[in-house]
Amino acid sequence: NELDKQRKEIKELWQRELKKMQELDASLKKAKLSYSQRQDEYEKAKSSTARAEEEQLSSSGGPVKDASKQLEKRRKLEEEALQKAEEANEHYRTCMADIEEKRNDLENLKSDILTQLRKLIYQCDLTLKAVTVNLFQMQHTQVVSIPVNCQSLCESAKLYEPGQQYSEYVKSLPKEDSPTESTSFETQSSQTGGDFVIKRPTNSAHIVSGNLFEPSENFPAQLMEDVESPSYCSQKIR
């Protein structure tokens, strides 16, 4: 994204400038080493010229022409060494100035980069904050309805009457027509002991219908009302 692109650009810029600084530092070390070598060469040439002058003065009786040529040659080498030493010194000073300027530029660049990084971090935090808020807001929207639904189910459960579902089930059963017969009990006297025998009707509505819970015309209406009554259910539970 855009933030990551800016971060990479800042990183690449700093690495390039840091590499230039390292190159200048390496050039400065080489210039310093070259100046030291040229200075040593100049000191050696200077010492050689001084010895030649002393030899020329001490050998006044010898060939003056050869001594003069030798002295002139050494003086020429001394001048060349001095010139090289001065050039090395100038190059070293130039490298010193360049690296000092680059160091100041690098400090200014570091300040600018830190300012850009601060803005970049602020922008990242702002984006992260917005994403985090949206995430928790979505989670809250999904979860906030759960307590309300549970409370609604609780209130619905409070309104339920015990036995209501069974009563509705009994009312929904289909009714079948069956011949009505007297449900009165017949008493007969036993031949042996004179005891009473209770005889039930054989065409009970419960047996004819084939369903123990299926109502018929002979099913007492009061029983239906008792089943629907909560007091009846509580008495049965007891």
C-alpha positions in Angstrom: 0.0 0.0 0.0 1.0 3.7 0.0 2.4 3.6 3.6 4.6 0.7 2.9 5.8 2.3 -0.4 6.8 5.5 1.5 8.6 3.5 4.1 10.7 1.7 1.5 11.5 4.9 -0.3 12.8 6.5 3.0 14.8 3.4 3.8 16.4 3.3 0.3 17.3 7.1 0.5 19.0 6.7 3.8 21.0 3.6 2.6 22.2 5.5 -0.5 23.3 8.5 1.5 24.9 6.3 4.2 26.8 4.5 1.4 28.1 7.8 0.0 29.3 8.7 3.5 31.1 5.4 3.8 32.8 5.9 0.4 34.0 9.4 1.5 35.3 8.0 4.7 37.3 5.3 2.8 38.7 8.0 0.4 39.7 10.1 3.4 41.6 7.1 4.9 43.4 6.5 1.6 44.3 10.2 1.2 45.7 10.3 4.7 47.8 7.2 4.0 49.0 8.7 0.7 50.0 12.0 2.4 52.0 10.1 5.0 53.8 8.1 2.4 54.6 11.3 0.3 55.7 13.1 3.4 58.1 10.3 4.3 59.5 10.3 0.7 60.0 14.0 0.9 61.9 13.7 4.2 64.1 11.0 2.7 64.8 13.2 -0.4 65.6 16.1 1.8 68.0 14.1 3.9 69.7 12.8 0.8 70.1 16.3 -0.5 71.6 17.5 2.8 74.1 14.7 2.7 75.1 15.5 -0.8 75.7 19.1 0.1 77.9 18.0 3.0 79.9 15.6 0.8 80.4 18.4 -1.7 81.8 20.7 1.0 84.0 18.0 2.4 85.5 16.9 -0.9 86.8 20.3 -2.0 89.9 18.8 -3.6 87.9 16.3 -5.7 86.1 16.6 -9.0 83.7 19.5 -8.4 81.7 18.9 -11.7 80.5 15.4 -10.7 79.6 16.5 -7.2 77.6 19.4 -8.5 75.6 17.2 -10.9 74.9 14.7 -8.1 73.7 17.5 -5.8 71.5 19.0 -8.5 69.9 15.6 -9.1 69.1 15.1 -5.5 67.7 18.6 -5.2 65.4 17.9 -8.1 64.2 14.7 -6.5 63.6 16.6 -3.3 61.5 19.2 -5.2 59.5 16.4 -6.8 58.9 14.7 -3.5 57.9 18.0 -1.9 55.4 18.7 -4.8 53.9 15.2 -4.4 53.7 15.6 -0.6 51.9 19.0 -1.1 49.5 17.4 -3.6 48.7 14.6 -1.2 48.2 17.1 1.5 45.8 19.1 -0.6 43.9 16.0 -1.6 43.7 15.0 2.1 42.3 18.4 3.0 39.8 18.2 0.2 38.6 14.8 1.4 38.4 16.2 4.9 36.2 19.1 3.7 34.0 16.8 1.6 33.4 14.4 4.5 32.6 17.2 6.8 30.1 18.6 4.4 28.6 15.2 3.8 28.4 14.7 7.6 26.4 17.9 7.9 24.2 16.9 5.0 23.6 13.5 6.6 22.6 15.1 9.9 20.1 17.3 8.1 18.8 14.3 6.1 18.5 12.3 9.3 16.3 15.0 10.8 14.1 15.1 7.7 13.8 11.3 7.6 12.9 11.3 11.3 10.2 13.8 10.6 8.8 11.8 7.8 8.9 8.6 9.9 7.0 10.3 12.7 4.3 11.3 10.2 4.3 7.9 8.7 4.0 6.2 12.1 1.1 8.6 13.0 -0.7 7.7 9.8 -0.1 4.0 10.5 -1.5 4.4 14.0 -4.5 6.3 12.6 -5.3 3.5 10.1 -4.7 0.8 12.8 -7.1 2.6 15.2 -9.8 2.9 12.5 -9.5 -0.8 11.6 -9.5 -1.8 15.3 -12.6 0.3 16.1 -14.5 -1.1 13.1 -13.6 -4.7 14.1 -14.9 -4.3 17.6 -17.9 -2.4 16.4 -18.8 -5.3 14.1 -18.3 -7.8 16.9 -20.4 -5.7 19.2 -23.2 -5.6 16.5 -23.1 -9.4 16.2 -23.1 -10.1 19.9 -25.3 -7.3 21.3 -28.5 -9.1 20.1 -27.8 -12.3 22.0 -28.9 -11.0 25.5 -32.0 -9.4 24.0 -33.0 -12.7 22.4 -32.3 -14.6 25.6 -34.5 -12.2 27.6 -37.3 -12.6 25.0 -37.1 -16.4 25.3 -37.2 -16.0 29.1 -40.4 -13.9 29.0 -42.0 -16.3 26.6 -41.2 -19.2 28.9 -42.9 -17.3 31.8 -46.1 -17.0 29.8 -46.4 -20.7 29.2 -49.1 -22.6 31.1 -48.3 -26.1 32.2 -50.4 -28.7 30.2 -51.1 -26.2 27.4 -49.3 -28.2 24.7 -51.0 -31.4 25.7 -54.4 -29.8 25.8 -53.9 -28.3 22.3 -52.8 -31.7 21.1 -55.9 -33.4 22.5 -58.1 -30.8 20.9 -56.4 -31.3 17.6 -57.2 -35.0 17.5 -60.0 -36.0 15.0 -63.3 -37.1 16.4 -65.0 -40.3 15.2 -68.8 -41.1 15.4 -69.6 -44.3 17.4 -73.0 -45.7 18.7 -73.8 -44.6 22.1 -74.8 -47.2 24.6 -75.7 -47.0 28.2 -72.8 -46.8 30.5 -74.8 -47.9 33.5 -73.6 -50.8 35.4 -75.6 -54.0 35.5 -75.8 -56.1 38.6 -76.3 -59.8 38.7 -76.8 -62.0 41.6 -74.4 -64.9 41.9 -76.0 -68.3 42.2 -73.6 -69.5 44.8 -73.0 -66.7 47.2 -75.4 -64.0 46.4 -72.5 -61.5 45.6 -72.9 -58.7 43.2 -71.0 -58.7 39.9 -70.2 -55.5 38.1 -70.4 -55.7 34.3 -68.9 -53.0 32.1 -70.1 -52.2 28.6 -68.1 -54.0 25.9 -68.3 -51.2 23.3 -66.2 -48.6 25.2 -65.2 -45.7 23.1 -61.6 -46.0 24.0 -61.4 -49.6 22.7 -63.5 -49.0 19.5 -61.5 -46.0 18.4 -58.2 -47.9 18.8 -56.6 -44.9 20.4 -56.4 -44.5 24.2 -56.2 -40.7 24.0 -58.7 -40.2 21.2 -61.9 -38.6 22.5 -65.4 -39.9 21.6 -68.9 -38.8 22.2 -68.9 -40.7 25.6 -65.7 -38.8 26.7 -66.8 -36.6 29.6 -66.5 -32.9 28.8 -65.6 -32.2 32.4 -62.4 -34.3 32.0 -61.3 -32.1 29.1 -61.8 -29.1 31.2 -59.9 -30.7 34.1 -57.0 -31.5 31.8 -56.8 -27.9 30.6 -56.8 -26.6 34.2 -53.4 -25.8 35.8 -54.8 -27.0 39.1 -55.4 -30.4 37.6 -51.9 -30.7 36.4 -50.5 -29.6 39.7 -52.7 -32.2 41.5 -51.5 -34.9 39.2 -47.9 -33.9 39.8 -48.4 -34.2 43.5 
